[in-house]
Amino acid sequence: MRVGRVRHETNVSALWKTQHHHTIRNDATMSSQRQRVNQGIDRLVRRLLVELPGEDPAATHEKQSNAAEFVREVLESSRGPAVVADVNQASDLIKKRLIQTNASPEKALRFTNLYSKLLSIPAINQKWAVLYFLYQLGYHQQKTPPILTSPFKSPVKNGRESRNLDYGLPKSPEYGSQRESQPFQEAFAPEGLKRLPTREGGQKDRKEEEQVFTKTPALQRESVALKTALLAENYVEIDPPETALLRDLPFTLQGLSSTHLPFSSNSSLKLPPTLPVPIISILHTLAEPSLLYRGLSTFVQSADGGLLGQSLRAAVAGELRSYLGLVATLEGQIRRALSALDEKEPRGGIGKAGVTLKRCVVWTREATMGLRLMSLISEESKSKRGGQLISLIHGFSSSHGDPMVGAFAERLLIHVTRPFYDMLRHWIYDGELSDPYHEFFVSEQDPNAIIDAQDGKNRGGASSVWEDKYKLNEDMVPSIITQDFAQKVFLIGKSLNFIRYGCGDSQWVEEYSKAASKELRYGDTATLETWIDEAYKTTMARLIHLMAEKFHLFEHLKALKNYILLGQGDFIALLMESLSSNLDRPAGAQYRHTLTAQLEHAIRGSNAQYDSPEVLRRLDARMLQLSHGDIGWDCFTLEYKIDAPVDVVVTEWGNRQYLKVFNFLWRIKRVEFALASTWRKCMTGARGVLQGEDKNVAQAWKLTRGVLAEMIHFIGQLQYYILFEVIESSWDELQTAIHKEGCTLDDLIKAHTKYLNAITHKGLLGAKKKYHGEVDENTFMVQLGEILRLMLSYRDAVDGLYSWAVSDFTRRQGAEARTEAQGRREDDDGMLINTPATTRRGPRHLHDSTPVDGSEDSIADEFPALQERLQALGGHFRSRVCLLLGDLAYQPDVDMRFLGVVMNFNDVYQPVRKQTRRPAGKESVKSSTRA
Amino acid sequence: MPPENPKQDKEIMAAQARQVIDVFHEISTLLNADLDRQTLSICISLIENGVNPEALATVVKELRKDAEETNREAMQQGNQRQREA
């Protein structure tokens, strides 16, 4: 026992006198200090010495006092510390130790924190001394493992140790001195590594490991130390040595060739063949980031790709910079470790240095993950552009299971989406598409492509600025934006562009963009959405305002209804009356100036004159394209001219629908007019010329009037139905639709299209029917055309009957007049010649009547033909109407069924349901196509 | 001066001392010095009273080694006794 060697003579007071830290002391304090020291020593000895069970208290006491004596002796013998009393130096020593013995700078950082805390506490004077004491004790712990492993020493060890010297590094003075190494330590120890974002997760793990480690009991620690020592014993020398590999590693990680690890090609690293397999596998792992870095750095330097591609490259370059930062830190660590290497230790002391190839693998692991992800992205980005690129990265950030990958992709996304948001901002605040590489999800259409597309869509006509100038590319919409949202964005930009170019209101757009423009960036989706909603509302409101106020859209719609859909009754009646005589002539004999003059007349003579000149200016009358044998009625049309911005709503297609409806209505109106004039003639004639004795003729007239009345009823019902049930109700719907709050131009266009469709469908112009799978288009159109044609022929027949009746009447009147005249002549004759009348009248009468008889015969011949014709036409008309009613009765549309009911309110017709029907005569087909 | 002030000072002093010991204890854990709080506070007070830290470290190490040896001997004796029994 060492305590036994303790000297018994102690000179404590001499000891305290020599101390130089407390210069001025009086006897009292000195004695109290001495007392305290003695007490402290006793307590220390008591704490540290183990009481053996079963030993008698006297022996214990003896041992303790011996120990205390020994302690006193030692303390007394060594006065003055070996190092200068400097707090900083003690802390430096500790820090250096911590950095050397620990893999991460975490502990050193913690120590720095503790140290600064310590300095701030004034309670203690001998801080440096305590630190030094702790340092010494800690050092003592470090030294233990070799002692413990000494029984396992292998005979190989000595020889190898001498060999190690050959590979040992010449210690450079630069890194050798502890003073100078300090800035290095501080540079990369606490903050330097912290800055590397990819490593955060790993550091946490390591910290936890440390905490576990510090908690383990000393016994366990010893066993770990034992293992380390064993490992060191059985270490096999490698060529080139690990230290050389470590020195080369930073270069390799930066993608540069080095002595031991040259890059044989762009994508392969040559490893020294002399290395054992485990080292090779470690180097394989380390080669991965190196090769990935090489690939990525070439990717970053390549210049192709659009704006988003370039921003992706910039983002990747940023990530690579931080990777290089990591490599630099690593290099610093490696250099420092190599410089501090103790060559006499096993494995060239590399186990103690804190930096090994394996450690490097662990340190670069997360960076490797990042590089791997980036190289994946860069590979995939070759075939993608614009929004697809964003979708790709967003896919990683949103649906990848690994939170680290997610966070990494998210960070990339912030940089990558910058040009996208720039474009978005331009688009939603300026209505300009600044997209030189076609990466945005809105694209400007090529005019030629539009024409091609329209052939397919069968929409025809000039291109519409609103519909066709820009197109939404569904597959370019990045997944950070929903489809709804994209639609909105598309509408905003389109509206702004339309306001600027279509409506010539660029001033407002500029003011708006100045007032509302905001910086958009990735991350804050909710704010972005509210901004876009705001922009959407403002833009749409402005557009509707412009349409209503500046371009009188609603007035135009009303005018179209009034004039083209015959809503303005007095105007149409006047127009028809004044044009009727003109239009009866062949189409070739119609002149535009007469038509416009009559139109003007009709406007002046009706309430239309109070309409705004803006509207009346657009009204025009013209002839459609002539075809042979047409009369004026077939070709005449009214036209309402719609110009630039409004034609977005009232499109070419819409115009044609309007014309179609107008032509149909105009024909009905014309038939009505014709029937009414014939009816009037008949009625007035019935009181005069048509009164005859012939029962046969009277019966014919009665029947004719009956059929005429039927026709007038039919026409009346049809007109009522179209004007009131169809047009007015659809108009009402249109009005509610376009005056709704928050109505957009698209809604307007849709509502208007719906309005026109409703009119053409319900107005019997476009109803499609299917029989046995065949599409029979415009059945109602054809049927109605036929019926109208029948009515006109019937009217012609009635006119024929009328003129026959008139001529019959004149003949009868002429006959009467002749008899009267003859009588008078006879009287005269009698008076003159004085012959008996009867004798003279007979032969004369016979003589005279010969031509009259001939004419009478011809008229009498004409009457049955006329009667027959009228009967045939009337019958034809009835059967047609029955067919039509049969069709109407089975319509899905309530309004159309209602029309059938109204027409046949007293069941006078028997509706016929026909299963198959072919289009009727050629003529009606022609008329329908013209319409 | 009222008598409360020294009392307060003492309290402050005690708190500071506790803090100092906390910090040192943590540092000793970092350095694997294997000291418990009481031993540490004894050592700190010794050093405060002018004991050479290097010598104290040696002493502590020596004492620990002794304790270890005693322990081992005790263990061996115990084992022998068990075998004898």
HADDOCK unambig.tbl for C-alpha pairs under 7 A between the chains (distance, minus, plus):
assign (segid A and resid 19 and name CA) (segid B and resid 50 and name CA) 6.99 0.50 0.50
assign (segid A and resid 33 and name CA) (segid B and resid 49 and name CA) 6.35 0.50 0.50
assign (segid A and resid 37 and name CA) (segid B and resid 46 and name CA) 5.79 0.50 0.50
assign (segid A and resid 37 and name CA) (segid B and resid 49 and name CA) 6.68 0.50 0.50
assign (segid A and resid 40 and name CA) (segid B and resid 42 and name CA) 5.89 0.50 0.50
assign (segid A and resid 40 and name CA) (segid B and resid 46 and name CA) 6.19 0.50 0.50
assign (segid A and resid 44 and name CA) (segid B and resid 39 and name CA) 6.42 0.50 0.50
assign (segid A and resid 44 and name CA) (segid B and resid 42 and name CA) 6.54 0.50 0.50
assign (segid A and resid 47 and name CA) (segid B and resid 39 and name CA) 6.97 0.50 0.50
assign (segid A and resid 48 and name CA) (segid B and resid 63 and name CA) 6.32 0.50 0.50
assign (segid A and resid 48 and name CA) (segid B and resid 64 and name CA) 6.32 0.50 0.50
assign (segid A and resid 48 and name CA) (segid B and resid 67 and name CA) 6.81 0.50 0.50
assign (segid A and resid 49 and name CA) (segid B and resid 63 and name CA) 6.75 0.50 0.50
assign (segid A and resid 49 and name CA) (segid B and resid 67 and name CA) 5.24 0.50 0.50
assign (segid A and resid 50 and name CA) (segid B and resid 67 and name CA) 5.44 0.50 0.50
assign (segid A and resid 52 and name CA) (segid B and resid 74 and name CA) 6.74 0.50 0.50
assign (segid A and resid 71 and name CA) (segid B and resid 59 and name CA) 6.05 0.50 0.50
assign (segid A and resid 74 and name CA) (segid B and resid 55 and name CA) 6.55 0.50 0.50
assign (segid A and resid 75 and name CA) (segid B and resid 51 and name CA) 6.74 0.50 0.50
assign (segid A and resid 75 and name CA) (segid B and resid 52 and name CA) 6.60 0.50 0.50
assign (segid A and resid 75 and name CA) (segid B and resid 55 and name CA) 5.48 0.50 0.50
assign (segid A and resid 75 and name CA) (segid B and resid 56 and name CA) 6.53 0.50 0.50
assign (segid A and resid 78 and name CA) (segid B and resid 55 and name CA) 6.24 0.50 0.50
assign (segid A and resid 79 and name CA) (segid B and resid 52 and name CA) 5.97 0.50 0.50
assign (segid A and resid 80 and name CA) (segid B and resid 52 and name CA) 6.21 0.50 0.50
assign (segid A and resid 81 and name CA) (segid B and resid 52 and name CA) 6.22 0.50 0.50
assign (segid A and resid 81 and name CA) (segid B and resid 54 and name CA) 6.40 0.50 0.50
assign (segid A and resid 107 and name CA) (segid B and resid 30 and name CA) 6.96 0.50 0.50
assign (segid A and resid 111 and name CA) (segid B and resid 27 and name CA) 6.56 0.50 0.50
assign (segid A and resid 114 and name CA) (segid B and resid 23 and name CA) 6.15 0.50 0.50
assign (segid A and resid 118 and name CA) (segid B and resid 20 and name CA) 6.59 0.50 0.50
assign (segid A and resid 118 and name CA) (segid B and resid 23 and name CA) 6.65 0.50 0.50
assign (segid A and resid 121 and name CA) (segid B and resid 16 and name CA) 6.76 0.50 0.50
assign (segid A and resid 123 and name CA) (segid B and resid 13 and name CA) 6.64 0.50 0.50
assign (segid A and resid 123 and name CA) (segid B and resid 16 and name CA) 5.87 0.50 0.50
assign (segid A and resid 123 and name CA) (segid B and resid 17 and name CA) 6.19 0.50 0.50
assign (segid A and resid 125 and name CA) (segid B and resid 48 and name CA) 6.75 0.50 0.50
assign (segid A and resid 126 and name CA) (segid B and resid 47 and name CA) 6.82 0.50 0.50
assign (segid A and resid 126 and name CA) (segid B and resid 48 and name CA) 5.70 0.50 0.50
assign (segid A and resid 129 and name CA) (segid B and resid 47 and name CA) 6.80 0.50 0.50
assign (segid A and resid 129 and name CA) (segid B and resid 53 and name CA) 5.65 0.50 0.50
assign (segid A and resid 130 and name CA) (segid B and resid 44 and name CA) 6.29 0.50 0.50
assign (segid A and resid 130 and name CA) (segid B and resid 47 and name CA) 6.67 0.50 0.50
assign (segid A and resid 130 and name CA) (segid B and resid 53 and name CA) 6.66 0.50 0.50
assign (segid A and resid 132 and name CA) (segid B and resid 53 and name CA) 6.55 0.50 0.50
assign (segid A and resid 133 and name CA) (segid B and resid 53 and name CA) 4.81 0.50 0.50
assign (segid A and resid 133 and name CA) (segid B and resid 54 and name CA) 5.92 0.50 0.50
assign (segid A and resid 133 and name CA) (segid B and resid 57 and name CA) 5.67 0.50 0.50
assign (segid A and resid 134 and name CA) (segid B and resid 28 and name CA) 6.03 0.50 0.50
assign (segid A and resid 134 and name CA) (segid B and resid 33 and name CA) 6.38 0.50 0.50
assign (segid A and resid 136 and name CA) (segid B and resid 54 and name CA) 6.84 0.50 0.50
assign (segid A and resid 136 and name CA) (segid B and resid 57 and name CA) 6.05 0.50 0.50
assign (segid A and resid 137 and name CA) (segid B and resid 33 and name CA) 5.21 0.50 0.50
assign (segid A and resid 137 and name CA) (segid B and resid 57 and name CA) 5.75 0.50 0.50
assign (segid A and resid 138 and name CA) (segid B and resid 31 and name CA) 4.98 0.50 0.50
assign (segid A and resid 138 and name CA) (segid B and resid 32 and name CA) 5.46 0.50 0.50
assign (segid A and resid 138 and name CA) (segid B and resid 33 and name CA) 4.39 0.50 0.50
assign (segid A and resid 141 and name CA) (segid B and resid 32 and name CA) 6.76 0.50 0.50
assign (segid A and resid 141 and name CA) (segid B and resid 33 and name CA) 6.62 0.50 0.50
